[in-house]
Amino acid sequence: MRFSVVTPVHNGMPHIRGCAASVAAQTHQDREHLVHDAESTDGTVEWLREQETIDWISEPDDGMYDAIGRGWQRADGDVLSWLNADEQYLPGTMQLVNRCLQENPEVDVVFGNYILISPDGTALAARREIPLRPWYVATGILYAMTCTMFSRRSVVDMFGPPDTTYRIVSDREWVLRLIDAGVRFLHIPEYLALFSIGSSNLSLAPDAQRERARVAKAYSHHRGLLPPSWARVCRCTEKLLRGCYGTRDIHYIFCDASGARQLQARVGTRWRWNLAK
């Protein structure tokens, strides 16, 4: 199966170097990396001009989700994904996903576990997740992280890319839309990607609160009669029963301008955003 990875970027230096390196290092060879740049001015475009293995374009867009949709339109793969410029795939991710989709033809979208890191690659937490439950997503957060999500092309052809009228939580709306359409998700209980925590958090912005309220209203049929707090309790209980909590030793590869580095850490699953930053 051919994989098409789209990276939306605007002034993504130096992180995009590690992102691209993690894609290039995948052992699954039938792939393409498409970068949609929103007219960066920090050297990203100049760097992209030197990359022979990246299919890139630099033009104005209407935000990240618009860039993702445009990238998927240019893609020719059987499996579509997006990887933000400050995110990275772990070694063997595509090979694992390819095998999973081949062995489970009834599955449309897969996602997996992920490691939270600081911009310098230091591990902050290792998140082990559970199968996707629409009740949890509609009342809480999207724990199927997009850096670990891979979709068959037929899903995007039939139901479209993320909605560009959302600027922050379109990924959550997209997943709920797919669930309502009967798209079948499968959780892979392996670490697939690194998710970088930067100096800001859009999920704390007032616009994010308004968008979340809009999604909650549109998909209120998943919320039921119980308060959101019950969904959180149920999700945490399920994670506990599945052994998702606790501290563990992890080994992972982090790529930056100096190359790929093998790192190890002992981390738990909990991490809280530091508002003082």
Secondary structure, DSSP 8 states (H G I E B T S, - for coil): --EEEEEEESS-TTHHHHHHHHHHT-S--SEEEEEEE---SSSHHHHHHT-TTEEEEE---SSHHHHHHHHHHH---SEEEE--TT-EE-TTHHHHHHHHHHH-TT--EEEEEEEEE-TTS-EEEEE------HHHHHHS---S-GGG-EEEHHHHHHH-S--TT-SSSHHHHHHHHHHHTT--EEEEEEEEEEEE--S--GGGSHHHHHHHHHHHHHTGGGT-SS-HHHHHHHHHHHHHHTT--S-EEEEEEEEETTEEEEEEEEE-S-----TT-
